């Protein structure tokens, strides 16, 4: 089966005509040892993807500090990837092993329909994050997305994804060959319009090439801004901390995008070759090629949680908390606080609240031996560092850095940045 590429015609080499008697045979039956190896490989994808992405969703949803615009899109990305791993990867493997369909017409249609929607939602979420980072860093004074607007955008993404995938659902069908059942797409035939080819090209552009072009341009401009420019005269520690925090977020997302591009590139090359040399895909060896290409594409669903854990301090803390029951995971006494506040002042006590702009707004109070400091005004002998002088933290506004690196005056406040095409076998049906 191939939910995106399959035609309704059966390849010639699936039949034999000795003595003019037609006999169908399945050339894609594999030995047991090969099935076991592929089963282990595909099972690894499902386990790592489901556990990792569900943990990512928990880290963001269960911790108010993590509920930012970028992280809302990461929740959508994690949901799409975990869903594809559950509903698509396993069935893909089972069908590709012997190219026989066991799951009925309803799931045949769902299996052809859902992967395109999930991949579209994933790539659009990554594109939305790239645009959000671009606006936050290149145009910091413009209004940012609110949580409500972000949720509306995510809903629109899924609506467009379902609309794009609908033709795969509508034209999906099953057929009974002697000895086996196949699930395929019965594309309509028009004399003046090759609907199938046009649809495949549109899907490839919308699900791969166009989003990568947009993200590439956005991150190129952001990278030049963050790594190739400095604000003259502003070299404070807080500015550099904010700049490094922005760089870390951008680095993480660039790695996520590059991983997606590398994982899905062989599949799209496979698709283009299929359009140009269809006879090549009727040979038995193509099954192993397809299983390898599909494994690489499906494995893209399991890498993102690993990337978040390795490149983001807060996600690393979240994973430690989620897997603290595991003996191999070290526990830290200060880890629990890191999801609530990023502390830049080592000798001060910070009271923090999260914002939707990847920022931590901290009301900073100078610490003392008893944990609280009172500085009454007009006390006899009070100097500049006590209650009534210019050095009093309770009365003198301090010069702080805003999240975009500019300076602003505030009262003890710190702002810091902290198949279808993607399902089924591309074997002849």
Secondary structure in CASP SS format (residue, H / E / C, confidence):
PFRMAT SS
TARGET T0000
AUTHOR 0000-0000-0000
METHOD secondary structure of the structure
MODEL  1
X C 1.00
X C 1.00
X C 1.00
X C 1.00
X C 1.00
X C 1.00
X C 1.00
X C 1.00
X C 1.00
X C 1.00
X C 1.00
X H 1.00
X H 1.00
X H 1.00
X E 1.00
X E 1.00
X C 1.00
X H 1.00
X H 1.00
X H 1.00
X C 1.00
X C 1.00
X E 1.00
X E 1.00
X C 1.00
X C 1.00
X C 1.00
X C 1.00
X C 1.00
X C 1.00
X C 1.00
X H 1.00
X H 1.00
X H 1.00
X H 1.00
X H 1.00
X H 1.00
X H 1.00
X H 1.00
X H 1.00
X H 1.00
X H 1.00
X H 1.00
X H 1.00
X H 1.00
X H 1.00
X H 1.00
X H 1.00
X H 1.00
X H 1.00
X H 1.00
X H 1.00
X H 1.00
X H 1.00
X H 1.00
X H 1.00
X H 1.00
X H 1.00
X H 1.00
X H 1.00
X H 1.00
X H 1.00
X C 1.00
X H 1.00
X H 1.00
X H 1.00
X C 1.00
X C 1.00
X H 1.00
X H 1.00
X H 1.00
X H 1.00
X H 1.00
X H 1.00
X H 1.00
X H 1.00
X H 1.00
X H 1.00
X H 1.00
X H 1.00
X H 1.00
X H 1.00
X H 1.00
X H 1.00
X H 1.00
X H 1.00
X H 1.00
X H 1.00
X H 1.00
X H 1.00
X H 1.00
X H 1.00
X H 1.00
X H 1.00
X H 1.00
X H 1.00
X H 1.00
X H 1.00
X C 1.00
X C 1.00
X C 1.00
X C 1.00
X C 1.00
X H 1.00
X H 1.00
X H 1.00
X H 1.00
X H 1.00
X H 1.00
X H 1.00
X H 1.00
X H 1.00
X H 1.00
X H 1.00
X H 1.00
X H 1.00
X H 1.00
X H 1.00
X H 1.00
X H 1.00
X H 1.00
X H 1.00
X H 1.00
X H 1.00
X H 1.00
X H 1.00
X H 1.00
X H 1.00
X H 1.00
X H 1.00
X H 1.00
X H 1.00
X H 1.00
X H 1.00
X H 1.00
X H 1.00
X H 1.00
X H 1.00
X C 1.00
X C 1.00
X C 1.00
X C 1.00
X C 1.00
X C 1.00
X C 1.00
X C 1.00
X H 1.00
X H 1.00
X H 1.00
X H 1.00
X H 1.00
X H 1.00
X H 1.00
X H 1.00
X H 1.00
X H 1.00
X H 1.00
X H 1.00
X H 1.00
X H 1.00
X H 1.00
X H 1.00
X H 1.00
X H 1.00
X H 1.00
X H 1.00
X H 1.00
X H 1.00
X H 1.00
X H 1.00
X C 1.00
X E 1.00
X E 1.00
X E 1.00
X E 1.00
X E 1.00
X E 1.00
X C 1.00
X C 1.00
X E 1.00
X E 1.00
X E 1.00
X E 1.00
X E 1.00
X E 1.00
X C 1.00
X C 1.00
X C 1.00
X C 1.00
X C 1.00
X C 1.00
X C 1.00
X C 1.00
X C 1.00
X H 1.00
X H 1.00
X H 1.00
X H 1.00
X H 1.00
X H 1.00
X H 1.00
X H 1.00
X H 1.00
X H 1.00
X H 1.00
X H 1.00
X H 1.00
X H 1.00
X H 1.00
X H 1.00
X H 1.00
X H 1.00
X H 1.00
X H 1.00
X H 1.00
X H 1.00
X H 1.00
X H 1.00
X H 1.00
X H 1.00
X H 1.00
X H 1.00
X H 1.00
X H 1.00
X H 1.00
X H 1.00
X H 1.00
X C 1.00
X C 1.00
X C 1.00
X C 1.00
X C 1.00
X C 1.00
X C 1.00
X C 1.00
X C 1.00
X H 1.00
X H 1.00
X H 1.00
X H 1.00
X H 1.00
X H 1.00
X H 1.00
X H 1.00
X H 1.00
X H 1.00
X H 1.00
X H 1.00
X H 1.00
X H 1.00
X H 1.00
X H 1.00
X H 1.00
X H 1.00
X H 1.00
X H 1.00
X H 1.00
X H 1.00
X H 1.00
X H 1.00
X H 1.00
X H 1.00
X H 1.00
X H 1.00
X H 1.00
X H 1.00
X H 1.00
X H 1.00
X H 1.00
X H 1.00
X H 1.00
X H 1.00
X H 1.00
X H 1.00
X H 1.00
X H 1.00
X C 1.00
X H 1.00
X H 1.00
X H 1.00
X H 1.00
X H 1.00
X C 1.00
X C 1.00
X C 1.00
X H 1.00
X H 1.00
X H 1.00
X H 1.00
X H 1.00
X H 1.00
X H 1.00
X H 1.00
X H 1.00
X H 1.00
X H 1.00
X H 1.00
X H 1.00
X C 1.00
X H 1.00
X H 1.00
X H 1.00
X H 1.00
X H 1.00
X H 1.00
X H 1.00
X H 1.00
X H 1.00
X H 1.00
X H 1.00
X H 1.00
X C 1.00
X H 1.00
X H 1.00
X H 1.00
X H 1.00
X H 1.00
X H 1.00
X H 1.00
X H 1.00
X H 1.00
X H 1.00
X C 1.00
X C 1.00
X C 1.00
X C 1.00
X C 1.00
X C 1.00
X C 1.00
X C 1.00
X C 1.00
X C 1.00
X C 1.00
X C 1.00
X H 1.00
X H 1.00
X H 1.00
X H 1.00
X C 1.00
X C 1.00
X C 1.00
X C 1.00
X C 1.00
X C 1.00
X C 1.00
X C 1.00
X C 1.00
X E 1.00
X E 1.00
X E 1.00
X E 1.00
X E 1.00
X E 1.00
X E 1.00
X C 1.00
X C 1.00
X C 1.00
X C 1.00
X C 1.00
X E 1.00
X E 1.00
X E 1.00
X E 1.00
X E 1.00
X E 1.00
X E 1.00
X C 1.00
X C 1.00
X C 1.00
X C 1.00
X C 1.00
X C 1.00
X C 1.00
X C 1.00
X C 1.00
X C 1.00
X C 1.00
X C 1.00
X C 1.00
X C 1.00
X C 1.00
X C 1.00
X C 1.00
X C 1.00
X C 1.00
X C 1.00
X C 1.00
X C 1.00
X C 1.00
X C 1.00
X C 1.00
X C 1.00
X C 1.00
X C 1.00
X C 1.00
X C 1.00
X C 1.00
X E 1.00
X E 1.00
X E 1.00
X E 1.00
X C 1.00
X C 1.00
X C 1.00
X C 1.00
X C 1.00
X E 1.00
X E 1.00
X E 1.00
X E 1.00
X C 1.00
X C 1.00
X E 1.00
X E 1.00
X E 1.00
X E 1.00
X C 1.00
X C 1.00
X C 1.00
X C 1.00
X C 1.00
X C 1.00
X C 1.00
X C 1.00
X C 1.00
X C 1.00
X C 1.00
X C 1.00
X C 1.00
END
